[in-house]
Structure formats: structure tokens, C-alpha cells
Amino acid sequence: MEVYWLDAHRSLSLAELSELSGLPLAELGELVERGVFEPCTAEADGHRFAAGCVTAARTAARLRTDFDLQPSGLALAMKLLERVRELEVQMRDLQARLPRYR
């Protein structure tokens, strides 16, 4: 197991993201086309991705391996996971606004 220290301000190429996540370049490209990963910039040599995408890409790689998912199924699973995270944040925010009764 290797450990990488990523600077939050660093951006990664698609090839670097593929290498760090374990996802094949072609499948990662499909996930980008399906909107799972949003490039932070577009440069002459291709799109650049925020370093935070590595965590999501590794999650995608684990899902792909564990459940033998094709890119379309993987894209759906990743979008659903993101929606669950958004709803959990909203729920915690609403719970924080509720008065505490004893």
C-alpha cells in the first residue's frame, strides 16, 4: 500500500488521476463524459482535476472491482453516493437548527 500526500491546491491530469485511482484511463474518461468528475480547468494538454477527485476516483475503482460495474452503472452509483452525501449534510444542518428539548 502506498501513501500519497496531495496538495489541495494542486491539479491533476486525467492520466495522473487514473494512475492514483487505479481506474483505467478509458473508463475514467467515460466517467468524466457522464459528469461524475468535473474538470477544474481545461488546458492545451487536456483537462485538469482538483486533487480531491482522487478520493472519489478511488471509491469508484473499489465499486468497479467489488461489484463488477460497467462505466454506466459506476456513474449511476457515484452520482447516487454524492446525492446521499448532500442529503446527509442537509439533514445535519436541519438537525442543528432544531431546538434541544430535554
N, C-alpha and C positions, 0 to 999 in steps of 0.2 A: 504494500500500500504506500503510495506516495502522497506527500502533503505539498500543496502549493499555497503560497501567500499571494493573494491578489490585491492589488491596489484598487480601491473603489473608484478611483478616477481614471483608471486605465481602460482602454477599449481593446477588444479582441477581434481578429479577423474570423471569418467563418471557419477557416482551416484550424486556427488555434482553438476555437470553441469545440470543434469536432475532436481534436486531439485531447483536450482536457475533459471532455464529457464521455468519450467512448462511443459516441454516435457516429455512424458513417457519414461522410460529407454529403452524399446524395440524400440521405434521409433527413439530415439537418436542414438541407436546402428546401426540401418539401415542407418541413415544419415552418420554415420562415415564410414560404409562399402561402401557407394556411393561416398565418398570423399568430402562431404560437410564440415566436420570438420576433421582437421588433428591433430592427437595427437602430442604433442611436445616431449614426451618421452614415452617409454614403460617400465614399471616396473613389478616386480613379481606379484603385486596385480592388474595389469591392466594398461591401457593407462592413461596418464596424459595430460591435455589440458591447454593451456595458458588461463589466466583469461580473455583475450579479446574475447574468444569464447562465453562468457556469452551474450554479446550484440547480436551476430549473432544468438545464440540459442533462445534468447527471440524474435527476429524478426521471426524466424522460427515458434515459438509457436503461435505468433499472426497470421501469414499467415495460419497456420494449422487450427486455430479456425475460422478466418474470412471467409476463402474460403473452409473450409471442405476438405482440401487436404490430400490425401494419401501420404505415405512416398516418393513414386517415383515422384509424382507431386511436392511435397515440395522440394525434392532435385533439381529438374529442376528449380524451382522458385528461390531457393537460389543461384544456380550457375549463373543464368541469372542476378540476382541482383549484384553479385560480379563482373560479366563482365561489367555491366553498370558502377559500381564504378571505375573499372580500366580504362574504356574509358573516363570517366569524368576527371580523373587525367591526362591522356594523353592530353586531349583537353585543360585543363588549362595550362599544360606545354607548349604546342604549342602556345597558345594564348599569354603566357608570352614572348615568343621569337619573336613574331611579332613586327615590329616597329610601334610605335604610330604615326599616321598621324592626323593632325588637319585640 
